[in-house]
Amino acid sequence: MVSLNDVVIAVLDGIQADAFGGDEVERLKVRAAARRLLARVETPYERAWGFCFEHPIVFAALQTCIDLRLWKTWTSIGGGEKSIEELVLMTTPIAETNLLPFNVVEESGVDTYKPTPFSFAIGDESTKVRASLEAATHQYFASSQNLPGYLAKTSYKEPTDINVNNYSDSDPDGLNFFGRLGKSPECLEAFTGHMEAWTAWKTPWTEVYDTSKLLEGAKLDDNSPFVVDVGGNTGIDITHVLHRHPELPAGALVLQDLPEVIANAKVDKNITAMVHDFFLPQPVKGSRAYFMHAVLHDWPNDKSKQLLENTRDAMVKGYSKLFIYDIVLPPKGASISQTTMDVQMLALLSASERTEEAWKQLLADSGLRICKFWPDPQQYEMVIEAEIA
């Protein structure tokens, strides 16, 4: 006789990512429910065991296999079932090691494994999963582990200094987060890749806000800019605008970031890639829109205000809009992704995520006014539409 538990387990085991037909909102709802389920069925000790033992050692195994080029080699030959001996022969250098599956790979027999979509993605450089994992290895983990001790040293005062903070306290040279990126090419490569993967995972901002509204009254016949993507990394967000409006003339779309980032940006010829430090005056004046995605959450209020004022000074009142695509913490019920990002910003950058009221105050202090919050259907971020006050 089949028990109710057997039925429940069969249903749970039968749920696959492709069951949602590409509906990310529904998939994320089930993902959140699965996390709540795990939290309910685990004992307190099992949860503690996961945090202190399972997760750290699994990550160490993942990074070791990245270093040995196992994931890349296995993916490059198309995956497939392999014995442990065959997998060892794929490593560079040849390793005397075993694999710890933990659902990273599928155990198909005695000492025999198949790749999972996750392990396959680690070896596929186009996914940027490998870069995301290495960003944690290079920077995120050390600052997280340092945080409890650092807060104790500062009598638990909220860090606000961008140069002397928890991250610099954990860095071997006392550098801040962005200083480390500037000094270490491997850190920059991993972080840039992680930001690409993170941006690609999110709902395109052009699906949250209807950018065709910006075409009404836009001055495009005199080479005026249409959208300037401030701190836009390698150009995913500005490319969304081009895909939505392929008729835009060359020069209407501008991507801005630091020189080491722009050097690796491979954007369409109709997008102008420009080196710019957003703490200096904005050189592109009078754009129909200025856009910032996950930029302001990197900075405490004083630096965010400086950045916003530089942007405001380039805007034309009554014509230019500012769009900020960032986390807006709800008054209750924030997701684990939003809350962990809030603490991560504190640990890495002396920054934080902001509530709706905090966003309103920051923009008001910068001479700007919020017109509307446009929620992302994935319920992770919002597009904040603003203009000169």
Contacts in CASP RR format, 6 or more apart in sequence:
PFRMAT RR
TARGET T0000
AUTHOR 0000-0000-0000
METHOD contacts of the structure
MODEL  1
MVSLNDVVIAVLDGIQADAFGGDEVERLKVRAAARRLLARVETPYERAWG
FCFEHPIVFAALQTCIDLRLWKTWTSIGGGEKSIEELVLMTTPIAETNLL
PFNVVEESGVDTYKPTPFSFAIGDESTKVRASLEAATHQYFASSQNLPGY
LAKTSYKEPTDINVNNYSDSDPDGLNFFGRLGKSPECLEAFTGHMEAWTA
WKTPWTEVYDTSKLLEGAKLDDNSPFVVDVGGNTGIDITHVLHRHPELPA
GALVLQDLPEVIANAKVDKNITAMVHDFFLPQPVKGSRAYFMHAVLHDWP
NDKSKQLLENTRDAMVKGYSKLFIYDIVLPPKGASISQTTMDVQMLALLS
ASERTEEAWKQLLADSGLRICKFWPDPQQYEMVIEAEIA
15 30 0 8 1.000
17 27 0 8 1.000
17 117 0 8 1.000
20 26 0 8 1.000
20 27 0 8 1.000
20 30 0 8 1.000
24 203 0 8 1.000
24 377 0 8 1.000
24 378 0 8 1.000
25 377 0 8 1.000
25 378 0 8 1.000
25 379 0 8 1.000
28 378 0 8 1.000
28 379 0 8 1.000
32 335 0 8 1.000
32 336 0 8 1.000
35 336 0 8 1.000
39 47 0 8 1.000
54 102 0 8 1.000
57 100 0 8 1.000
58 100 0 8 1.000
58 102 0 8 1.000
58 104 0 8 1.000
59 133 0 8 1.000
59 136 0 8 1.000
59 137 0 8 1.000
59 141 0 8 1.000
61 99 0 8 1.000
61 100 0 8 1.000
61 102 0 8 1.000
61 104 0 8 1.000
62 104 0 8 1.000
62 122 0 8 1.000
62 133 0 8 1.000
63 133 0 8 1.000
63 134 0 8 1.000
63 137 0 8 1.000
64 97 0 8 1.000
65 71 0 8 1.000
65 91 0 8 1.000
65 99 0 8 1.000
65 122 0 8 1.000
66 72 0 8 1.000
66 122 0 8 1.000
66 130 0 8 1.000
66 133 0 8 1.000
66 134 0 8 1.000
68 91 0 8 1.000
68 92 0 8 1.000
68 93 0 8 1.000
68 95 0 8 1.000
68 97 0 8 1.000
69 90 0 8 1.000
69 91 0 8 1.000
69 92 0 8 1.000
70 87 0 8 1.000
70 90 0 8 1.000
70 91 0 8 1.000
71 119 0 8 1.000
71 120 0 8 1.000
71 122 0 8 1.000
71 123 0 8 1.000
71 130 0 8 1.000
72 122 0 8 1.000
72 123 0 8 1.000
72 125 0 8 1.000
72 130 0 8 1.000
73 90 0 8 1.000
73 91 0 8 1.000
73 92 0 8 1.000
74 80 0 8 1.000
74 82 0 8 1.000
74 87 0 8 1.000
74 90 0 8 1.000
74 115 0 8 1.000
74 119 0 8 1.000
74 120 0 8 1.000
74 123 0 8 1.000
75 115 0 8 1.000
75 119 0 8 1.000
75 120 0 8 1.000
75 121 0 8 1.000
75 122 0 8 1.000
75 123 0 8 1.000
75 124 0 8 1.000
76 123 0 8 1.000
79 114 0 8 1.000
79 115 0 8 1.000
79 120 0 8 1.000
80 114 0 8 1.000
80 115 0 8 1.000
81 108 0 8 1.000
81 112 0 8 1.000
81 113 0 8 1.000
81 114 0 8 1.000
82 90 0 8 1.000
82 112 0 8 1.000
82 113 0 8 1.000
82 114 0 8 1.000
83 111 0 8 1.000
83 112 0 8 1.000
83 113 0 8 1.000
84 98 0 8 1.000
84 99 0 8 1.000
84 111 0 8 1.000
84 112 0 8 1.000
84 113 0 8 1.000
85 111 0 8 1.000
87 99 0 8 1.000
87 113 0 8 1.000
88 94 0 8 1.000
88 95 0 8 1.000
88 96 0 8 1.000
88 97 0 8 1.000
91 97 0 8 1.000
99 105 0 8 1.000
99 113 0 8 1.000
101 107 0 8 1.000
101 113 0 8 1.000
103 116 0 8 1.000
103 118 0 8 1.000
104 116 0 8 1.000
104 118 0 8 1.000
104 119 0 8 1.000
105 113 0 8 1.000
105 114 0 8 1.000
105 115 0 8 1.000
105 116 0 8 1.000
105 119 0 8 1.000
106 113 0 8 1.000
106 114 0 8 1.000
106 115 0 8 1.000
106 116 0 8 1.000
107 113 0 8 1.000
108 114 0 8 1.000
118 129 0 8 1.000
121 127 0 8 1.000
121 129 0 8 1.000
122 129 0 8 1.000
122 130 0 8 1.000
122 133 0 8 1.000
123 129 0 8 1.000
123 130 0 8 1.000
127 197 0 8 1.000
128 193 0 8 1.000
128 194 0 8 1.000
128 196 0 8 1.000
128 197 0 8 1.000
128 200 0 8 1.000
129 197 0 8 1.000
131 189 0 8 1.000
131 190 0 8 1.000
131 191 0 8 1.000
131 192 0 8 1.000
131 193 0 8 1.000
131 194 0 8 1.000
131 196 0 8 1.000
131 197 0 8 1.000
132 190 0 8 1.000
132 193 0 8 1.000
132 194 0 8 1.000
132 197 0 8 1.000
132 198 0 8 1.000
134 186 0 8 1.000
134 190 0 8 1.000
135 187 0 8 1.000
135 190 0 8 1.000
135 191 0 8 1.000
135 193 0 8 1.000
135 194 0 8 1.000
137 190 0 8 1.000
138 184 0 8 1.000
138 186 0 8 1.000
138 187 0 8 1.000
138 190 0 8 1.000
138 191 0 8 1.000
139 167 0 8 1.000
139 177 0 8 1.000
139 180 0 8 1.000
139 187 0 8 1.000
139 190 0 8 1.000
139 191 0 8 1.000
139 348 0 8 1.000
140 344 0 8 1.000
140 348 0 8 1.000
142 170 0 8 1.000
142 171 0 8 1.000
143 166 0 8 1.000
143 167 0 8 1.000
143 170 0 8 1.000
143 177 0 8 1.000
143 347 0 8 1.000
143 348 0 8 1.000
144 344 0 8 1.000
144 347 0 8 1.000
145 170 0 8 1.000
146 166 0 8 1.000
146 167 0 8 1.000
146 169 0 8 1.000
146 170 0 8 1.000
146 347 0 8 1.000
147 166 0 8 1.000
147 343 0 8 1.000
147 346 0 8 1.000
147 347 0 8 1.000
150 159 0 8 1.000
150 165 0 8 1.000
150 166 0 8 1.000
150 169 0 8 1.000
150 170 0 8 1.000
151 166 0 8 1.000
153 169 0 8 1.000
158 346 0 8 1.000
158 352 0 8 1.000
159 165 0 8 1.000
159 166 0 8 1.000
159 346 0 8 1.000
159 350 0 8 1.000
160 300 0 8 1.000
160 301 0 8 1.000
160 302 0 8 1.000
160 350 0 8 1.000
161 350 0 8 1.000
162 176 0 8 1.000
162 299 0 8 1.000
162 300 0 8 1.000
162 303 0 8 1.000
162 349 0 8 1.000
162 350 0 8 1.000
163 176 0 8 1.000
164 176 0 8 1.000
165 176 0 8 1.000
165 349 0 8 1.000
165 350 0 8 1.000
166 346 0 8 1.000
166 347 0 8 1.000
166 348 0 8 1.000
166 350 0 8 1.000
167 176 0 8 1.000
167 177 0 8 1.000
167 180 0 8 1.000
167 347 0 8 1.000
167 348 0 8 1.000
167 349 0 8 1.000
168 174 0 8 1.000
168 175 0 8 1.000
168 176 0 8 1.000
171 180 0 8 1.000
173 180 0 8 1.000
173 183 0 8 1.000
175 183 0 8 1.000
176 349 0 8 1.000
177 348 0 8 1.000
177 349 0 8 1.000
180 187 0 8 1.000
181 187 0 8 1.000
181 188 0 8 1.000
181 191 0 8 1.000
182 188 0 8 1.000
182 260 0 8 1.000
188 260 0 8 1.000
192 233 0 8 1.000
192 234 0 8 1.000
192 261 0 8 1.000
192 264 0 8 1.000
195 233 0 8 1.000
195 234 0 8 1.000
195 294 0 8 1.000
196 233 0 8 1.000
196 234 0 8 1.000
196 236 0 8 1.000
198 294 0 8 1.000
199 233 0 8 1.000
199 236 0 8 1.000
199 237 0 8 1.000
199 293 0 8 1.000
199 294 0 8 1.000
200 236 0 8 1.000
202 376 0 8 1.000
202 378 0 8 1.000
202 380 0 8 1.000
202 381 0 8 1.000
203 376 0 8 1.000
203 377 0 8 1.000
203 378 0 8 1.000
203 380 0 8 1.000
204 237 0 8 1.000
204 240 0 8 1.000
205 237 0 8 1.000
205 240 0 8 1.000
205 291 0 8 1.000
205 293 0 8 1.000
205 323 0 8 1.000
205 325 0 8 1.000
205 383 0 8 1.000
206 240 0 8 1.000
206 241 0 8 1.000
206 243 0 8 1.000
206 244 0 8 1.000
208 325 0 8 1.000
208 374 0 8 1.000
208 375 0 8 1.000
208 376 0 8 1.000
208 377 0 8 1.000
208 382 0 8 1.000
208 383 0 8 1.000
209 323 0 8 1.000
209 374 0 8 1.000
209 383 0 8 1.000
209 385 0 8 1.000
211 227 0 8 1.000
211 241 0 8 1.000
211 244 0 8 1.000
211 245 0 8 1.000
211 289 0 8 1.000
212 244 0 8 1.000
212 245 0 8 1.000
214 226 0 8 1.000
214 227 0 8 1.000
214 288 0 8 1.000
214 289 0 8 1.000
214 321 0 8 1.000
215 245 0 8 1.000
218 224 0 8 1.000
218 226 0 8 1.000
218 288 0 8 1.000
219 288 0 8 1.000
219 319 0 8 1.000
220 226 0 8 1.000
220 248 0 8 1.000
220 249 0 8 1.000
220 252 0 8 1.000
223 249 0 8 1.000
223 251 0 8 1.000
224 252 0 8 1.000
224 286 0 8 1.000
224 287 0 8 1.000
224 288 0 8 1.000
225 251 0 8 1.000
225 252 0 8 1.000
225 253 0 8 1.000
225 254 0 8 1.000
225 284 0 8 1.000
225 286 0 8 1.000
225 287 0 8 1.000
225 288 0 8 1.000
226 241 0 8 1.000
226 245 0 8 1.000
226 248 0 8 1.000
226 252 0 8 1.000
226 253 0 8 1.000
226 287 0 8 1.000
226 288 0 8 1.000
226 289 0 8 1.000
227 238 0 8 1.000
227 241 0 8 1.000
227 252 0 8 1.000
227 253 0 8 1.000
227 254 0 8 1.000
227 287 0 8 1.000
227 288 0 8 1.000
227 289 0 8 1.000
227 290 0 8 1.000
227 291 0 8 1.000
228 254 0 8 1.000
228 256 0 8 1.000
228 282 0 8 1.000
228 284 0 8 1.000
228 287 0 8 1.000
228 289 0 8 1.000
228 290 0 8 1.000
228 291 0 8 1.000
229 235 0 8 1.000
229 237 0 8 1.000
229 238 0 8 1.000
229 241 0 8 1.000
229 253 0 8 1.000
229 254 0 8 1.000
229 255 0 8 1.000
229 256 0 8 1.000
229 291 0 8 1.000
229 292 0 8 1.000
229 293 0 8 1.000
230 256 0 8 1.000
230 276 0 8 1.000
230 278 0 8 1.000
230 282 0 8 1.000
230 290 0 8 1.000
230 291 0 8 1.000
230 292 0 8 1.000
230 295 0 8 1.000
230 307 0 8 1.000
230 311 0 8 1.000
231 256 0 8 1.000
231 257 0 8 1.000
231 261 0 8 1.000
231 276 0 8 1.000
231 278 0 8 1.000
231 292 0 8 1.000
231 295 0 8 1.000
232 238 0 8 1.000
232 255 0 8 1.000
232 256 0 8 1.000
232 257 0 8 1.000
232 261 0 8 1.000
232 292 0 8 1.000
232 293 0 8 1.000
232 295 0 8 1.000
233 257 0 8 1.000
233 261 0 8 1.000
233 265 0 8 1.000
234 257 0 8 1.000
234 261 0 8 1.000
234 264 0 8 1.000
234 265 0 8 1.000
234 266 0 8 1.000
234 267 0 8 1.000
235 255 0 8 1.000
235 265 0 8 1.000
235 267 0 8 1.000
235 271 0 8 1.000
237 291 0 8 1.000
237 293 0 8 1.000
237 325 0 8 1.000
238 253 0 8 1.000
238 254 0 8 1.000
238 255 0 8 1.000
238 267 0 8 1.000
238 271 0 8 1.000
238 291 0 8 1.000
239 267 0 8 1.000
239 268 0 8 1.000
239 271 0 8 1.000
241 248 0 8 1.000
241 253 0 8 1.000
242 248 0 8 1.000
242 253 0 8 1.000
242 268 0 8 1.000
242 270 0 8 1.000
242 271 0 8 1.000
248 270 0 8 1.000
249 270 0 8 1.000
250 269 0 8 1.000
250 270 0 8 1.000
250 272 0 8 1.000
251 270 0 8 1.000
251 271 0 8 1.000
251 272 0 8 1.000
252 270 0 8 1.000
253 270 0 8 1.000
253 271 0 8 1.000
253 272 0 8 1.000
254 271 0 8 1.000
254 272 0 8 1.000
254 274 0 8 1.000
254 284 0 8 1.000
254 287 0 8 1.000
255 262 0 8 1.000
255 265 0 8 1.000
255 267 0 8 1.000
255 271 0 8 1.000
255 272 0 8 1.000
255 273 0 8 1.000
255 274 0 8 1.000
256 262 0 8 1.000
256 274 0 8 1.000
256 275 0 8 1.000
256 276 0 8 1.000
256 278 0 8 1.000
256 284 0 8 1.000
257 265 0 8 1.000
257 275 0 8 1.000
257 276 0 8 1.000
258 275 0 8 1.000
258 276 0 8 1.000
258 277 0 8 1.000
259 275 0 8 1.000
262 273 0 8 1.000
262 274 0 8 1.000
262 275 0 8 1.000
265 273 0 8 1.000
267 273 0 8 1.000
274 283 0 8 1.000
274 284 0 8 1.000
276 282 0 8 1.000
276 283 0 8 1.000
278 295 0 8 1.000
278 307 0 8 1.000
278 310 0 8 1.000
278 311 0 8 1.000
279 303 0 8 1.000
279 306 0 8 1.000
279 307 0 8 1.000
279 310 0 8 1.000
280 310 0 8 1.000
281 310 0 8 1.000
281 313 0 8 1.000
281 314 0 8 1.000
282 290 0 8 1.000
282 310 0 8 1.000
282 311 0 8 1.000
282 313 0 8 1.000
282 314 0 8 1.000
283 314 0 8 1.000
284 314 0 8 1.000
285 314 0 8 1.000
285 316 0 8 1.000
286 314 0 8 1.000
286 315 0 8 1.000
286 316 0 8 1.000
286 319 0 8 1.000
286 320 0 8 1.000
287 314 0 8 1.000
287 315 0 8 1.000
287 320 0 8 1.000
288 319 0 8 1.000
288 320 0 8 1.000
288 321 0 8 1.000
289 320 0 8 1.000
289 321 0 8 1.000
289 322 0 8 1.000
289 323 0 8 1.000
290 311 0 8 1.000
290 314 0 8 1.000
290 315 0 8 1.000
290 320 0 8 1.000
290 321 0 8 1.000
290 322 0 8 1.000
290 323 0 8 1.000
291 322 0 8 1.000
291 323 0 8 1.000
291 324 0 8 1.000
291 325 0 8 1.000
292 307 0 8 1.000
292 311 0 8 1.000
292 322 0 8 1.000
292 323 0 8 1.000
292 324 0 8 1.000
292 325 0 8 1.000
292 326 0 8 1.000
293 325 0 8 1.000
293 326 0 8 1.000
294 325 0 8 1.000
294 326 0 8 1.000
294 381 0 8 1.000
295 307 0 8 1.000
295 324 0 8 1.000
295 326 0 8 1.000
296 304 0 8 1.000
296 307 0 8 1.000
296 308 0 8 1.000
296 324 0 8 1.000
296 326 0 8 1.000
296 354 0 8 1.000
296 362 0 8 1.000
297 326 0 8 1.000
297 327 0 8 1.000
297 341 0 8 1.000
297 345 0 8 1.000
297 351 0 8 1.000
297 352 0 8 1.000
297 353 0 8 1.000
297 354 0 8 1.000
298 345 0 8 1.000
298 349 0 8 1.000
298 351 0 8 1.000
299 307 0 8 1.000
299 349 0 8 1.000
299 351 0 8 1.000
300 349 0 8 1.000
300 350 0 8 1.000
300 351 0 8 1.000
300 352 0 8 1.000
301 362 0 8 1.000
301 365 0 8 1.000
304 362 0 8 1.000
304 366 0 8 1.000
305 362 0 8 1.000
305 365 0 8 1.000
305 366 0 8 1.000
308 322 0 8 1.000
308 362 0 8 1.000
308 363 0 8 1.000
308 366 0 8 1.000
308 367 0 8 1.000
308 368 0 8 1.000
309 366 0 8 1.000
309 367 0 8 1.000
311 322 0 8 1.000
312 322 0 8 1.000
312 366 0 8 1.000
312 367 0 8 1.000
312 368 0 8 1.000
312 388 0 8 1.000
314 320 0 8 1.000
315 322 0 8 1.000
315 387 0 8 1.000
315 388 0 8 1.000
317 387 0 8 1.000
317 388 0 8 1.000
318 387 0 8 1.000
318 388 0 8 1.000
320 387 0 8 1.000
320 388 0 8 1.000
321 371 0 8 1.000
321 385 0 8 1.000
321 386 0 8 1.000
321 387 0 8 1.000
322 368 0 8 1.000
322 385 0 8 1.000
322 386 0 8 1.000
322 387 0 8 1.000
323 383 0 8 1.000
323 384 0 8 1.000
323 385 0 8 1.000
323 386 0 8 1.000
324 359 0 8 1.000
324 383 0 8 1.000
324 384 0 8 1.000
324 386 0 8 1.000
325 381 0 8 1.000
325 382 0 8 1.000
325 383 0 8 1.000
325 384 0 8 1.000
326 353 0 8 1.000
326 354 0 8 1.000
326 381 0 8 1.000
326 382 0 8 1.000
326 384 0 8 1.000
327 338 0 8 1.000
327 341 0 8 1.000
327 342 0 8 1.000
327 353 0 8 1.000
327 354 0 8 1.000
327 380 0 8 1.000
327 381 0 8 1.000
327 382 0 8 1.000
328 354 0 8 1.000
328 355 0 8 1.000
328 356 0 8 1.000
328 359 0 8 1.000
328 373 0 8 1.000
328 381 0 8 1.000
328 382 0 8 1.000
328 384 0 8 1.000
329 338 0 8 1.000
329 342 0 8 1.000
329 353 0 8 1.000
329 354 0 8 1.000
329 355 0 8 1.000
329 356 0 8 1.000
330 355 0 8 1.000
331 355 0 8 1.000
334 342 0 8 1.000
335 379 0 8 1.000
335 380 0 8 1.000
337 380 0 8 1.000
338 353 0 8 1.000
338 380 0 8 1.000
341 353 0 8 1.000
342 352 0 8 1.000
342 353 0 8 1.000
345 351 0 8 1.000
345 352 0 8 1.000
345 353 0 8 1.000
346 352 0 8 1.000
354 362 0 8 1.000
356 373 0 8 1.000
359 370 0 8 1.000
359 384 0 8 1.000
360 370 0 8 1.000
363 369 0 8 1.000
363 370 0 8 1.000
363 384 0 8 1.000
363 386 0 8 1.000
364 389 0 8 1.000
367 388 0 8 1.000
367 389 0 8 1.000
368 386 0 8 1.000
368 387 0 8 1.000
368 388 0 8 1.000
368 389 0 8 1.000
369 386 0 8 1.000
369 387 0 8 1.000
369 388 0 8 1.000
369 389 0 8 1.000
370 384 0 8 1.000
370 385 0 8 1.000
370 386 0 8 1.000
371 385 0 8 1.000
371 386 0 8 1.000
371 387 0 8 1.000
372 384 0 8 1.000
372 385 0 8 1.000
373 382 0 8 1.000
373 383 0 8 1.000
373 384 0 8 1.000
373 385 0 8 1.000
374 382 0 8 1.000
374 383 0 8 1.000
374 384 0 8 1.000
374 385 0 8 1.000
375 382 0 8 1.000
376 382 0 8 1.000
376 383 0 8 1.000
END
